Every structure is written in C-alpha cells, then in structure tokens.
Amino acid sequence: MPMWVGPVGAQMSLSAFAVGAIASAEIGAATLASLVTSRIVTAARIQWGAALGLVLIGLANLWSAAAQGPVALLSARLPAGTGEGLAMAFADASIVTTATPDRYFAWSQIGLGVLGLAL
C-alpha cells in the first residue's frame, strides 16, 4: 500500500516530495493495471489473475524491504502497484458474479478501510 512508503521513506531520509512521488507512482501503476485488466477479465481468468496479483505484491514487498535508496524503492513499488491493480480488478470481477454484488462490494470496501486504518 502506498501508505507504507512514508515510514520507509523517513528511515531513508527521503524528502516529503520524494515519498509523495513514489506513493503516487504506485497508485498510478495500480490504476493503469486495473484499467488494462478490465479489458481482459473473464470468469475463467479470475482465479489466476488474482493469484498473480497477490504473488506480485508479495515479491515487490520483499524487494521493497531490501531497497537501499529512492530509485530502488520506486522500482519495487511500481510492481507492487501493478499487483494491487491486478488483484483489485480480479477481486471486483469476482464480486460481480455473486447474487448480491452491492453487498459484497460494500463489505470489500469496509475491509479495505479497516485494513488501511490498521496499517
């Protein structure tokens, strides 16, 4: 999540501008990945697409933990954002296939909000 960049950036002594730019780049990658994914999502691809997104997030977070500077952190957060966009697009696509998508979408947003607050 982009909010993770703040504490790590502080440990790296990055400026507020650099932290904001890295977080914005991650959000941009997530948005672009969601947009592209929306064109290829099908019911048959939901499971592997969501799994691919989660694996990408995990690997990028490990890469972020090892980052030693702003360029390394940015190069790790871009694939993290891509994974976030993939996972979100495929998760939302699976919600649409339920009998009450409005209810499940609301619960997914509550979960994201609670998780964001906890982090």
Secondary structure as a PSIPRED ss2 file (coil, helix, strand):
# PSIPRED VFORMAT (PSIPRED V4.0)

   1 M C   1.000  0.000  0.000
   2 P H   0.000  1.000  0.000
   3 M H   0.000  1.000  0.000
   4 W H   0.000  1.000  0.000
   5 V H   0.000  1.000  0.000
   6 G H   0.000  1.000  0.000
   7 P H   0.000  1.000  0.000
   8 V H   0.000  1.000  0.000
   9 G H   0.000  1.000  0.000
  10 A H   0.000  1.000  0.000
  11 Q H   0.000  1.000  0.000
  12 M C   1.000  0.000  0.000
  13 S C   1.000  0.000  0.000
  14 L C   1.000  0.000  0.000
  15 S C   1.000  0.000  0.000
  16 A H   0.000  1.000  0.000
  17 F H   0.000  1.000  0.000
  18 A H   0.000  1.000  0.000
  19 V H   0.000  1.000  0.000
  20 G H   0.000  1.000  0.000
  21 A H   0.000  1.000  0.000
  22 I H   0.000  1.000  0.000
  23 A H   0.000  1.000  0.000
  24 S H   0.000  1.000  0.000
  25 A H   0.000  1.000  0.000
  26 E H   0.000  1.000  0.000
  27 I H   0.000  1.000  0.000
  28 G H   0.000  1.000  0.000
  29 A H   0.000  1.000  0.000
  30 A H   0.000  1.000  0.000
  31 T H   0.000  1.000  0.000
  32 L H   0.000  1.000  0.000
  33 A H   0.000  1.000  0.000
  34 S H   0.000  1.000  0.000
  35 L H   0.000  1.000  0.000
  36 V H   0.000  1.000  0.000
  37 T H   0.000  1.000  0.000
  38 S H   0.000  1.000  0.000
  39 R C   1.000  0.000  0.000
  40 I C   1.000  0.000  0.000
  41 V C   1.000  0.000  0.000
  42 T C   1.000  0.000  0.000
  43 A H   0.000  1.000  0.000
  44 A H   0.000  1.000  0.000
  45 R H   0.000  1.000  0.000
  46 I H   0.000  1.000  0.000
  47 Q H   0.000  1.000  0.000
  48 W H   0.000  1.000  0.000
  49 G H   0.000  1.000  0.000
  50 A H   0.000  1.000  0.000
  51 A H   0.000  1.000  0.000
  52 L H   0.000  1.000  0.000
  53 G H   0.000  1.000  0.000
  54 L H   0.000  1.000  0.000
  55 V H   0.000  1.000  0.000
  56 L H   0.000  1.000  0.000
  57 I H   0.000  1.000  0.000
  58 G H   0.000  1.000  0.000
  59 L H   0.000  1.000  0.000
  60 A H   0.000  1.000  0.000
  61 N H   0.000  1.000  0.000
  62 L H   0.000  1.000  0.000
  63 W H   0.000  1.000  0.000
  64 S H   0.000  1.000  0.000
  65 A H   0.000  1.000  0.000
  66 A H   0.000  1.000  0.000
  67 A C   1.000  0.000  0.000
  68 Q C   1.000  0.000  0.000
  69 G C   1.000  0.000  0.000
  70 P H   0.000  1.000  0.000
  71 V H   0.000  1.000  0.000
  72 A H   0.000  1.000  0.000
  73 L H   0.000  1.000  0.000
  74 L H   0.000  1.000  0.000
  75 S H   0.000  1.000  0.000
  76 A H   0.000  1.000  0.000
  77 R H   0.000  1.000  0.000
  78 L H   0.000  1.000  0.000
  79 P H   0.000  1.000  0.000
  80 A H   0.000  1.000  0.000
  81 G H   0.000  1.000  0.000
  82 T H   0.000  1.000  0.000
  83 G H   0.000  1.000  0.000
  84 E H   0.000  1.000  0.000
  85 G H   0.000  1.000  0.000
  86 L H   0.000  1.000  0.000
  87 A H   0.000  1.000  0.000
  88 M H   0.000  1.000  0.000
  89 A H   0.000  1.000  0.000
  90 F H   0.000  1.000  0.000
  91 A H   0.000  1.000  0.000
  92 D H   0.000  1.000  0.000
  93 A H   0.000  1.000  0.000
  94 S H   0.000  1.000  0.000
  95 I H   0.000  1.000  0.000
  96 V H   0.000  1.000  0.000
  97 T C   1.000  0.000  0.000
  98 T C   1.000  0.000  0.000
  99 A C   1.000  0.000  0.000
 100 T C   1.000  0.000  0.000
 101 P H   0.000  1.000  0.000
 102 D H   0.000  1.000  0.000
 103 R H   0.000  1.000  0.000
 104 Y H   0.000  1.000  0.000
 105 F H   0.000  1.000  0.000
 106 A H   0.000  1.000  0.000
 107 W H   0.000  1.000  0.000
 108 S H   0.000  1.000  0.000
 109 Q H   0.000  1.000  0.000
 110 I H   0.000  1.000  0.000
 111 G H   0.000  1.000  0.000
 112 L H   0.000  1.000  0.000
 113 G H   0.000  1.000  0.000
 114 V H   0.000  1.000  0.000
 115 L H   0.000  1.000  0.000
 116 G H   0.000  1.000  0.000
 117 L H   0.000  1.000  0.000
 118 A H   0.000  1.000  0.000
 119 L C   1.000  0.000  0.000
